[in-house]
Structures are given as structure tokens and as C-alpha cells.
Amino acid sequence: MRTYLRRCPSCGGYTLRETCPKCDVMSAVPAPARFSPEDRYGAYRRRLKRRLEAERNG
């Protein structure tokens, strides 16, 4: 099941758009991804997370 509802991290409003119509900030999916013990993309997700954290920390 795919979720279309998104939440703005800035104002806290809900929308179906990728950007918030009130403050023009990128909205995000408010719920975490469903857990599966057969996580096919887990290695890629963790690698991306480490790369983003390294860029953020310098």
C-alpha cells in the first residue's frame, strides 16, 4: 500500500503535494517504512544514510 499523505516539517501541515502550499518547503512522508526481515534494500539505505551523515558532519 502506497501512502500519498505528506507532512510539512516547517509548519506541521498535511498535504498531498511534494511541497507545502503554505510555506513552499519540501514535505515528507510522516510514517516510517514498513519493517520486513527480508530487507532487500537495507544495505543501500544504510550506505546512503552514512554518506549523508558524513556530508552533514564535514
Secondary structure as GFF3:
##gff-version 3
##sequence-region A 1 58
A	DSSP	beta_strand	6	7	.	.	.	ID=ss1
A	DSSP	beta_strand	14	15	.	.	.	ID=ss2
A	DSSP	alpha_helix	42	57	.	.	.	ID=ss3
###
